[in-house]
Amino acid sequence: MGFLTGHELTWMPEALRILRDELPNIDVMISSQYSPLLADGLSKGKIDAAFLDRNEVWHSWRFVFLLRSPWWWSC
């Protein structure tokens, strides 16, 4: 499971709780990286799921919107 660098503590505890509730015998490996590296890991099958920034380059992927980062704004 991949987490955007700097946001591990925001999402990891709840994500791990949900995974352990649903799949009690699961082994989870954590990867903390920036979005392009997480996307690369996803595309190569090295990461199964990730919390990352949405980018138009990955438009064919399925995204679930969780929150808008405070540094995003519209002009």
VMD Tcl script that builds the backbone (N, CA, C; Angstrom):
set m [mol new atoms 225]
animate dup $m
set s [atomselect $m all]
$s set {name element resname resid chain x y z} {
  {N N MET 1 A 0.848 -1.159 0.000}
  {CA C MET 1 A 0.000 0.000 0.000}
  {C C MET 1 A 0.899 1.229 0.000}
  {N N GLY 2 A 0.587 2.154 -0.908}
  {CA C GLY 2 A 1.398 3.354 -1.023}
  {C C GLY 2 A 0.722 4.571 -0.419}
  {N N PHE 3 A 1.532 5.396 0.186}
  {CA C PHE 3 A 1.049 6.637 0.791}
  {C C PHE 3 A 1.880 7.798 0.283}
  {N N LEU 4 A 1.216 8.885 -0.026}
  {CA C LEU 4 A 1.882 10.099 -0.443}
  {C C LEU 4 A 2.758 10.595 0.702}
  {N N THR 5 A 4.014 10.863 0.399}
  {CA C THR 5 A 4.956 11.312 1.419}
  {C C THR 5 A 4.379 12.496 2.195}
  {N N GLY 6 A 4.415 12.399 3.496}
  {CA C GLY 6 A 3.900 13.449 4.361}
  {C C GLY 6 A 2.472 13.212 4.825}
  {N N HIS 7 A 1.789 12.220 4.242}
  {CA C HIS 7 A 0.399 11.958 4.596}
  {C C HIS 7 A 0.198 10.566 5.198}
  {N N GLU 8 A 1.285 9.895 5.533}
  {CA C GLU 8 A 1.188 8.545 6.076}
  {C C GLU 8 A 0.347 8.501 7.354}
  {N N LEU 9 A 0.598 9.416 8.238}
  {CA C LEU 9 A -0.117 9.403 9.517}
  {C C LEU 9 A -1.587 9.772 9.371}
  {N N THR 10 A -1.918 10.462 8.283}
  {CA C THR 10 A -3.304 10.832 8.041}
  {C C THR 10 A -4.140 9.618 7.655}
  {N N TRP 11 A -3.618 8.774 6.755}
  {CA C TRP 11 A -4.399 7.687 6.174}
  {C C TRP 11 A -4.034 6.290 6.658}
  {N N MET 12 A -2.787 6.057 7.040}
  {CA C MET 12 A -2.336 4.696 7.352}
  {C C MET 12 A -3.092 4.032 8.499}
  {N N PRO 13 A -3.294 4.667 9.633}
  {CA C PRO 13 A -3.970 3.959 10.730}
  {C C PRO 13 A -5.353 3.439 10.355}
  {N N GLU 14 A -6.154 4.268 9.711}
  {CA C GLU 14 A -7.507 3.840 9.340}
  {C C GLU 14 A -7.477 2.810 8.218}
  {N N ALA 15 A -6.598 2.993 7.246}
  {CA C ALA 15 A -6.487 2.024 6.145}
  {C C ALA 15 A -6.079 0.656 6.680}
  {N N LEU 16 A -5.118 0.622 7.579}
  {CA C LEU 16 A -4.688 -0.658 8.156}
  {C C LEU 16 A -5.785 -1.282 9.013}
  {N N ARG 17 A -6.537 -0.469 9.741}
  {CA C ARG 17 A -7.631 -1.009 10.546}
  {C C ARG 17 A -8.678 -1.669 9.654}
  {N N ILE 18 A -9.036 -0.995 8.575}
  {CA C ILE 18 A -10.033 -1.551 7.658}
  {C C ILE 18 A -9.521 -2.846 7.040}
  {N N LEU 19 A -8.280 -2.838 6.582}
  {CA C LEU 19 A -7.718 -4.054 5.988}
  {C C LEU 19 A -7.691 -5.210 6.980}
  {N N ARG 20 A -7.271 -4.941 8.198}
  {CA C ARG 20 A -7.192 -6.008 9.209}
  {C C ARG 20 A -8.584 -6.518 9.593}
  {N N ASP 21 A -9.582 -5.632 9.614}
  {CA C ASP 21 A -10.955 -6.065 9.896}
  {C C ASP 21 A -11.486 -6.968 8.785}
  {N N GLU 22 A -11.210 -6.601 7.546}
  {CA C GLU 22 A -11.723 -7.343 6.386}
  {C C GLU 22 A -10.887 -8.582 6.070}
  {N N LEU 23 A -9.589 -8.472 6.234}
  {CA C LEU 23 A -8.658 -9.551 5.885}
  {C C LEU 23 A -7.663 -9.742 7.029}
  {N N PRO 24 A -8.064 -10.419 8.103}
  {CA C PRO 24 A -7.235 -10.488 9.307}
  {C C PRO 24 A -5.851 -11.107 9.108}
  {N N ASN 25 A -5.653 -11.930 8.105}
  {CA C ASN 25 A -4.353 -12.583 7.894}
  {C C ASN 25 A -3.507 -11.899 6.822}
  {N N ILE 26 A -3.877 -10.680 6.463}
  {CA C ILE 26 A -3.164 -9.972 5.397}
  {C C ILE 26 A -1.804 -9.475 5.888}
  {N N ASP 27 A -0.833 -9.529 4.990}
  {CA C ASP 27 A 0.472 -8.911 5.226}
  {C C ASP 27 A 0.493 -7.621 4.424}
  {N N VAL 28 A 0.829 -6.530 5.076}
  {CA C VAL 28 A 0.825 -5.228 4.410}
  {C C VAL 28 A 2.234 -4.667 4.407}
  {N N MET 29 A 2.663 -4.250 3.230}
  {CA C MET 29 A 3.935 -3.535 3.099}
  {C C MET 29 A 3.596 -2.100 2.749}
  {N N ILE 30 A 4.237 -1.162 3.411}
  {CA C ILE 30 A 3.968 0.260 3.232}
  {C C ILE 30 A 5.068 0.891 2.378}
  {N N SER 31 A 4.647 1.725 1.439}
  {CA C SER 31 A 5.570 2.492 0.622}
  {C C SER 31 A 5.177 3.960 0.748}
  {N N SER 32 A 6.118 4.793 1.121}
  {CA C SER 32 A 5.870 6.222 1.252}
  {C C SER 32 A 6.719 6.943 0.216}
  {N N GLN 33 A 6.025 7.525 -0.791}
  {CA C GLN 33 A 6.729 8.159 -1.902}
  {C C GLN 33 A 5.892 9.310 -2.442}
  {N N TYR 34 A 6.452 10.010 -3.411}
  {CA C TYR 34 A 5.704 11.054 -4.105}
  {C C TYR 34 A 4.832 10.422 -5.187}
  {N N SER 35 A 3.800 11.129 -5.614}
  {CA C SER 35 A 2.810 10.591 -6.546}
  {C C SER 35 A 3.390 9.924 -7.794}
  {N N PRO 36 A 4.349 10.534 -8.494}
  {CA C PRO 36 A 4.863 9.868 -9.702}
  {C C PRO 36 A 5.475 8.496 -9.406}
  {N N LEU 37 A 6.159 8.365 -8.279}
  {CA C LEU 37 A 6.758 7.080 -7.928}
  {C C LEU 37 A 5.697 6.076 -7.496}
  {N N LEU 38 A 4.672 6.548 -6.793}
  {CA C LEU 38 A 3.569 5.664 -6.434}
  {C C LEU 38 A 2.853 5.187 -7.693}
  {N N ALA 39 A 2.623 6.094 -8.638}
  {CA C ALA 39 A 1.962 5.737 -9.888}
  {C C ALA 39 A 2.789 4.715 -10.663}
  {N N ASP 40 A 4.082 4.897 -10.679}
  {CA C ASP 40 A 4.958 3.945 -11.351}
  {C C ASP 40 A 4.867 2.569 -10.692}
  {N N GLY 41 A 4.860 2.544 -9.358}
  {CA C GLY 41 A 4.723 1.275 -8.632}
  {C C GLY 41 A 3.395 0.601 -8.912}
  {N N LEU 42 A 2.333 1.388 -9.005}
  {CA C LEU 42 A 1.017 0.834 -9.334}
  {C C LEU 42 A 1.016 0.253 -10.744}
  {N N SER 43 A 1.560 1.003 -11.690}
  {CA C SER 43 A 1.536 0.552 -13.087}
  {C C SER 43 A 2.383 -0.694 -13.298}
  {N N LYS 44 A 3.414 -0.890 -12.468}
  {CA C LYS 44 A 4.280 -2.068 -12.602}
  {C C LYS 44 A 3.844 -3.220 -11.698}
  {N N GLY 45 A 2.755 -3.018 -10.940}
  {CA C GLY 45 A 2.267 -4.082 -10.070}
  {C C GLY 45 A 3.051 -4.264 -8.782}
  {N N LYS 46 A 3.885 -3.297 -8.446}
  {CA C LYS 46 A 4.654 -3.375 -7.201}
  {C C LYS 46 A 3.858 -2.864 -6.010}
  {N N ILE 47 A 2.818 -2.059 -6.293}
  {CA C ILE 47 A 1.920 -1.518 -5.270}
  {C C ILE 47 A 0.502 -1.864 -5.709}
  {N N ASP 48 A -0.313 -2.354 -4.781}
  {CA C ASP 48 A -1.684 -2.738 -5.109}
  {C C ASP 48 A -2.684 -1.596 -4.965}
  {N N ALA 49 A -2.419 -0.666 -4.060}
  {CA C ALA 49 A -3.310 0.466 -3.818}
  {C C ALA 49 A -2.469 1.611 -3.271}
  {N N ALA 50 A -2.911 2.839 -3.549}
  {CA C ALA 50 A -2.128 3.980 -3.080}
  {C C ALA 50 A -3.009 5.192 -2.857}
  {N N PHE 51 A -2.592 6.018 -1.919}
  {CA C PHE 51 A -3.182 7.329 -1.671}
  {C C PHE 51 A -2.237 8.317 -2.326}
  {N N LEU 52 A -2.667 8.930 -3.432}
  {CA C LEU 52 A -1.795 9.839 -4.155}
  {C C LEU 52 A -2.617 10.940 -4.805}
  {N N ASP 53 A -1.909 11.929 -5.339}
  {CA C ASP 53 A -2.576 13.024 -6.043}
  {C C ASP 53 A -3.071 12.525 -7.389}
  {N N ARG 54 A -4.253 12.969 -7.768}
  {CA C ARG 54 A -4.787 12.627 -9.082}
  {C C ARG 54 A -4.075 13.473 -10.129}
  {N N ASN 55 A -3.799 12.859 -11.255}
  {CA C ASN 55 A -3.087 13.543 -12.317}
  {C C ASN 55 A -3.695 13.111 -13.644}
  {N N GLU 56 A -3.797 14.031 -14.577}
  {CA C GLU 56 A -4.433 13.699 -15.853}
  {C C GLU 56 A -3.700 12.603 -16.621}
  {N N VAL 57 A -2.444 12.375 -16.345}
  {CA C VAL 57 A -1.683 11.313 -17.004}
  {C C VAL 57 A -2.274 9.944 -16.670}
  {N N TRP 58 A -2.876 9.823 -15.504}
  {CA C TRP 58 A -3.420 8.547 -15.045}
  {C C TRP 58 A -4.932 8.506 -15.224}
  {N N HIS 59 A -5.447 9.170 -16.255}
  {CA C HIS 59 A -6.888 9.317 -16.437}
  {C C HIS 59 A -7.620 7.988 -16.601}
  {N N SER 60 A -6.950 6.925 -17.001}
  {CA C SER 60 A -7.637 5.649 -17.191}
  {C C SER 60 A -7.772 4.866 -15.882}
  {N N TRP 61 A -7.161 5.336 -14.826}
  {CA C TRP 61 A -7.230 4.639 -13.540}
  {C C TRP 61 A -8.500 5.016 -12.801}
  {N N ARG 62 A -8.890 4.173 -11.875}
  {CA C ARG 62 A -10.054 4.450 -11.030}
  {C C ARG 62 A -9.582 5.189 -9.780}
  {N N PHE 63 A -10.095 6.391 -9.594}
  {CA C PHE 63 A -9.772 7.186 -8.417}
  {C C PHE 63 A -11.012 7.328 -7.543}
  {N N VAL 64 A -10.787 7.340 -6.254}
  {CA C VAL 64 A -11.838 7.649 -5.290}
  {C C VAL 64 A -11.382 8.927 -4.601}
  {N N PHE 65 A -12.146 9.991 -4.778}
  {CA C PHE 65 A -11.789 11.281 -4.198}
  {C C PHE 65 A -12.031 11.246 -2.693}
  {N N LEU 66 A -11.002 11.561 -1.915}
  {CA C LEU 66 A -11.121 11.550 -0.457}
  {C C LEU 66 A -11.137 12.947 0.130}
  {N N LEU 67 A -10.280 13.822 -0.346}
  {CA C LEU 67 A -10.268 15.191 0.159}
  {C C LEU 67 A -9.490 16.083 -0.778}
  {N N ARG 68 A -9.757 17.355 -0.681}
  {CA C ARG 68 A -9.018 18.342 -1.455}
  {C C ARG 68 A -7.924 18.897 -0.548}
  {N N SER 69 A -6.703 18.785 -1.031}
  {CA C SER 69 A -5.565 19.292 -0.268}
  {C C SER 69 A -5.673 20.805 -0.132}
  {N N PRO 70 A -5.209 21.361 0.979}
  {CA C PRO 70 A -5.324 22.804 1.182}
  {C C PRO 70 A -4.524 23.629 0.173}
  {N N TRP 71 A -3.527 23.044 -0.489}
  {CA C TRP 71 A -2.748 23.803 -1.440}
  {C C TRP 71 A -3.338 23.770 -2.845}
  {N N TRP 72 A -4.485 23.089 -3.034}
  {CA C TRP 72 A -5.174 23.113 -4.318}
  {C C TRP 72 A -6.240 24.204 -4.300}
  {N N TRP 73 A -6.333 24.963 -5.342}
  {CA C TRP 73 A -7.358 25.984 -5.458}
  {C C TRP 73 A -7.686 26.156 -6.930}
  {N N SER 74 A -8.791 26.763 -7.193}
  {CA C SER 74 A -9.140 27.032 -8.595}
  {C C SER 74 A -8.987 28.525 -8.869}
  {N N CYS 75 A -8.592 28.840 -10.074}
  {CA C CYS 75 A -8.382 30.241 -10.456}
  {C C CYS 75 A -9.578 30.755 -11.219}
}
mol reanalyze $m
mol bondsrecalc $m
mol representation Tube
mol addrep $m
